Amino acid sequence: MAETTWVLTKRADQTFADEFLVTPERVGGPVKGYSIRKKRLHGGLADGVDVVTVDNGVLQFHVLPTRGMGIWKATVGGEPLGWQSPVCGPVHPCFVPLSDPSGLGWLDGFDEWLVRCGLESNGAPEFDEAGRLRYGLHGRIANKPAHHVEVRADGETGVITVVGIVDETRFHFFKLRMTTSIATRVGTTQLEIRDCVENLSDSPTDIQMLYHVNFGPPLLGPGAEVVAPVKNLVPRNGHSANGVADWARYAAPQAGAQEQVYFFELQADERHGTSVLLKNAQGTRGVSMQFDTRQLPCFTLWKNTISEADGYVTGLEPATNYPNPRSFESREGRTVRLQPRARCTFDLVVQAHASAEDVARAEQGVKALQKLEPTVHPIPQPHWCPDA
């Protein structure tokens, strides 16, 4: 039985499936125990948002074609992997004021487990000399709807894939296309994400990409810990520097707590692969992420240990750059140059670990990458931090 493909959205010929369901009986083959569903949400800020839900029998996740193919929520055996944002989402992009003069309008729609930041820019807001917004927080791709969506299922191998095509364009400025595939195999706890970004223009352009992968309770809590093969670590600002000795561990939620951010250069294996792990305080649950440091050479850790009502969360963020203002990152050479009609690829694997033994194996894998002693800088550094 070959892989079967269903097109859910195709702008070119106005194909659109409002409701959709695939089960093993429809696919054929020996693999059972999975489903793919699609529906459109109604009411409130989620009105008009399309959701594609994949259940592989162990892992369930919800892809949002309306929001740049981000992943809204995920669970493993019913245990949530994401976080509880104060924003009641998923929020339709029409309700996200990206051009808000503060540059922070992106936050009005922020509640996904995995959200992409880019493509023109992905960092902090930036303003011109007259104080006008030049680049908003975290860019625009997360609030661009896919114009082509399809799902694939293979009844022989158990591989399920959601594919989407999202354009980020501005007349006279840039013309970018992201083709993404999100794949899993029935009965596993792993997601494989591949994003291909293409410059459709006849002029060269520079891009940025950052994967903002967010975790809250129950995985995150007092005593939870990040394990990473650190080569260099730099606190983003003075407040982050105050907590650099405990960068890897998490405090209990505290009302009014100020976020802390750390920039990393990670060690990798001979194939340039690296891995990071977040584990709970007991070491019984965890999530690891694997990526190629040639594609995503920068890693950021965001710790936001504010009260749960206000969004107790941490972000593990592989990227092409650090989430500083775009002009600073460009001067430091941390953008990806795409020639006319050229493309680049980003790969990210996310693996949930549902037992102490599985967490321990993942931790051993990360620690095996630590060939050199880490350099932990006590204060922000030039070339890493704009205000250093």
RAURLIN-V281085 format. One record per backbone hydrogen bond with DSSP energy under -0.5 kcal/mol. NH is the residue of the N-H (numbers start at 1). CO is the residue of the C=O. If there is no record, write none. Layout:
# RAURLIN-V281085
{{NH:CO} {NH:CO}}
This chain:
# RAURLIN-V281085
{{4:153} {6:151} {8:6} {8:149} {9:149} {10:15} {11:147} {13:10} {14:10} {14:11} {15:10} {17:8} {18:16} {20:38} {22:36} {24:34} {26:23} {27:23} {28:24} {31:155} {35:55} {36:22} {37:53} {38:20} {39:51} {41:49} {46:43} {47:44} {48:41} {49:46} {51:39} {52:63} {53:37} {53:51} {54:52} {54:61} {55:35} {56:59} {59:188} {60:75} {61:54} {62:73} {63:52} {63:61} {64:70} {65:63} {66:50} {67:64} {68:65} {68:144} {69:64} {70:64} {70:67} {71:114} {72:62} {72:70} {75:60} {76:79} {77:58} {79:76} {80:78} {81:74} {82:74} {85:83} {89:87} {92:45} {95:92} {96:93} {97:95} {98:96} {100:97} {103:100} {107:104} {108:105} {109:106} {110:107} {111:109} {113:71} {113:72} {114:71} {115:212} {117:210} {118:138} {119:208} {124:323} {126:135} {128:132} {131:128} {134:126} {135:126} {137:103} {138:123} {139:136} {140:118} {141:118} {143:140} {144:141} {146:65} {147:165} {148:165} {149:9} {150:163} {151:6} {152:161} {153:4} {154:159} {155:153} {158:154} {160:184} {161:152} {162:182} {163:150} {164:180} {165:148} {166:178} {168:176} {170:174} {173:170} {174:170} {176:168} {177:198} {178:166} {179:177} {179:196} {180:164} {180:178} {181:194} {182:162} {183:181} {183:192} {184:160} {186:158} {187:56} {188:185} {191:350} {192:183} {193:191} {193:348} {194:181} {195:346} {196:179} {197:195} {197:344} {198:177} {198:196} {199:342} {200:175} {200:198} {201:175} {205:338} {207:336} {208:119} {210:117} {211:318} {212:115} {212:210} {213:211} {213:316} {214:113} {214:212} {215:314} {216:82} {219:216} {220:216} {223:250} {224:221} {225:279} {226:248} {227:277} {229:275} {230:228} {231:265} {232:265} {233:375} {234:263} {235:377} {236:261} {241:237} {242:238} {243:239} {243:240} {244:241} {246:243} {247:244} {249:246} {250:224} {254:305} {257:254} {260:303} {262:301} {263:234} {264:299} {265:232} {267:229} {269:273} {272:269} {274:291} {276:289} {277:227} {278:287} {279:225} {280:285} {283:280} {286:353} {287:278} {288:351} {289:276} {290:349} {291:274} {292:347} {293:272} {293:291} {295:292} {296:292} {298:319} {299:264} {300:317} {301:262} {302:300} {302:315} {303:260} {303:301} {304:302} {304:313} {310:307} {311:308} {313:304} {313:311} {314:215} {315:302} {316:213} {317:300} {317:315} {319:298} {320:209} {324:322} {328:325} {329:325} {330:326} {331:327} {332:328} {333:330} {334:329} {336:207} {337:335} {338:205} {338:336} {339:337} {341:199} {341:201} {342:339} {344:197} {346:195} {348:193} {349:290} {350:191} {351:288} {352:189} {353:286} {359:355} {360:356} {361:357} {362:358} {363:359} {364:360} {365:361} {366:362} {367:363} {368:364} {369:366} {370:367} {371:369} {375:231} {376:374} {377:233} {377:375} {384:381} {385:381} {388:385}}
